[in-house]
């Protein structure tokens, strides 16, 4: 009986953790008109669904763009360059663009590690 109660308690705790994680998740749909670097990998120009869950971000290519990858981030300082609209910001490294920040709102942004 104790093992059933213990197992039920663990399942309930796991369920609460899963609900808490999904409640914080945000999705941004973007169109990037140029290829860009993320963690040394080049992603092609195109439409992406950016799914943010805490410090983990998933880039998923849309409409024929099969590129996808997970990205680890940290909190970004400063403010969203697009005001209160979700936005991606890039820096130019020699001949390529590199994803620098992901902004959900005017004050909530994530910095992408090099």
N, C-alpha and C positions, 0 to 999 in steps of 0.2 A: 504494500500500500504506500509506503514511504517513497519508493522509486517512482510510482505513478504520479504522486503529488509533486515530487521534485522535477520530473520530466515535464509535467504540465506547467509548472512555474517557469522553467527554462524556455519553453515554447512561448509563453505569454510575454516574457521579457524580450525574446527575439522579435516577436510581433510588434511590440512597442518601439523597439529600436528601428525596425524597418519603416514603420509609419513616421517616426520622427525624421528619418533621413529623407523620405520622399516628400515630406511637407516643405522642406527647405529647398528642394530642387527647383531650378529655373531653366527655361528653355528660351534661347534667342535664335531667330532665323536671320541669316546674313547672306549677302552676295558680295564676294571678294573678286574684284575684276583683274587680279594679277596673282601669279604663283607666290607663295610665301613659305618661309622657314618656321618650323616649330620643332624645337629640340633636335636640330640638325637634319630633320626630314623635310623635304619640299612637298607641300600640298599644292595641287593645281588650282587655278582660278576656278570659281564656280560658286554654287549655292551650298551653304552648310547649315546644319542644325547644331547649335552649340548647347549642350546640356550641362548645366552647372550644378554640382552637388557638393557643397562645402569647398574644399581645396582641390577636388578632382573635377576635371572638365573633359567631356567627350566631344570631339569634333566628328560629325557624321556627314559625309557628302550626300547631297540630294540631287535629284533629276539627272541620273546617269553618271554622276560623279561618285565613284565607289570608294573614294579615299576616306579613311577614318583613323582616329588615334586618340589615346587618352593623354592628358596633360596634367601635371602637378603644378599648382600655383601657390602663391602667398598673397596676403592682403596688400593691395596697392595703396600708395599714398597719393594725395592730390585729389583732383576732381575730374569727372567725366568730360572729355573734350567736346562731346555732343550735347552737353546740358544734362537733362534728365532722361534722355533716350538711351537705350542699350546700344553699345558700340564696341568695336574692336579698334585698338590703336596699334600701329606698326612703326618700326624704325627701319631705316635703310642701312644695310650692311653691304658696303661696296656696290655690288650689282644686283642684290636681292633685297626683298623686304622680309623682315622678321617680326612675328607677332610679339608685341610687347605687353599689352594689357587687354583685359576683357572687362567691360563696364556694364553692370546690371542697371545702375541708376546713377544719379549725380554724385553720390558720395560712396557707393559700394562698388569697388573694383578689385580685380585680381591681377597680379603681376605674374607673367609667365617666365619661369627660370630659363636661362640660356641653355 
